[in-house]
Amino acid sequence: MSNCPIPGEDKPNENQKKRIKKLVESLPDDNQFEQYSGKLKALSDATRLKILYLLSDGELCVCEIIYALDKPQSSISHHLNILKNLGFIKGRKEGIWIHYSLSNPEITDIVKKLIESI
């Protein structure tokens, strides 16, 4: 990034304005940014990350997730619901239990790469 080439002024010149306008037009719309933000917020919770990492080994029953994380059922259900609503995981009902798996088996690798990149 270069310094503003206008001595003594704090406004961009016409070329800079054109460049900025083009950049702004290429951005996703506000709704997409809200979706991105919501997904990143979901990933910012340690319990939800642990759930994703547990599921990276394959499908687990909700009772297994509760046992593994040693947290109350209501807390685990809350986190699972968030992950499911945002499309990170999917559920399959079997009797009274729901078995969860990753919607995209590569999600934990993607999360690791993201963390390593920042």
Secondary structure in CASP SS format (residue, H / E / C, confidence):
PFRMAT SS
TARGET T0000
AUTHOR 0000-0000-0000
METHOD secondary structure of the structure
MODEL  1
M C 1.00
S C 1.00
N C 1.00
C C 1.00
P C 1.00
I C 1.00
P C 1.00
G C 1.00
E C 1.00
D C 1.00
K C 1.00
P C 1.00
N C 1.00
E H 1.00
N H 1.00
Q H 1.00
K H 1.00
K H 1.00
R H 1.00
I H 1.00
K H 1.00
K H 1.00
L H 1.00
V H 1.00
E H 1.00
S H 1.00
L C 1.00
P C 1.00
D C 1.00
D H 1.00
N H 1.00
Q H 1.00
F H 1.00
E H 1.00
Q H 1.00
Y H 1.00
S H 1.00
G H 1.00
K H 1.00
L H 1.00
K H 1.00
A H 1.00
L H 1.00
S C 1.00
D C 1.00
A H 1.00
T H 1.00
R H 1.00
L H 1.00
K H 1.00
I H 1.00
L H 1.00
Y H 1.00
L H 1.00
L H 1.00
S C 1.00
D C 1.00
G C 1.00
E C 1.00
L E 1.00
C E 1.00
V H 1.00
C H 1.00
E H 1.00
I H 1.00
I H 1.00
Y H 1.00
A H 1.00
L H 1.00
D C 1.00
K C 1.00
P C 1.00
Q H 1.00
S H 1.00
S H 1.00
I H 1.00
S H 1.00
H H 1.00
H H 1.00
L H 1.00
N H 1.00
I H 1.00
L H 1.00
K H 1.00
N H 1.00
L C 1.00
G C 1.00
F C 1.00
I E 1.00
K E 1.00
G E 1.00
R E 1.00
K E 1.00
E E 1.00
G C 1.00
I C 1.00
W E 1.00
I E 1.00
H E 1.00
Y E 1.00
S E 1.00
L E 1.00
S C 1.00
N C 1.00
P C 1.00
E C 1.00
I H 1.00
T H 1.00
D H 1.00
I H 1.00
V H 1.00
K H 1.00
K H 1.00
L H 1.00
I H 1.00
E H 1.00
S H 1.00
I C 1.00
END
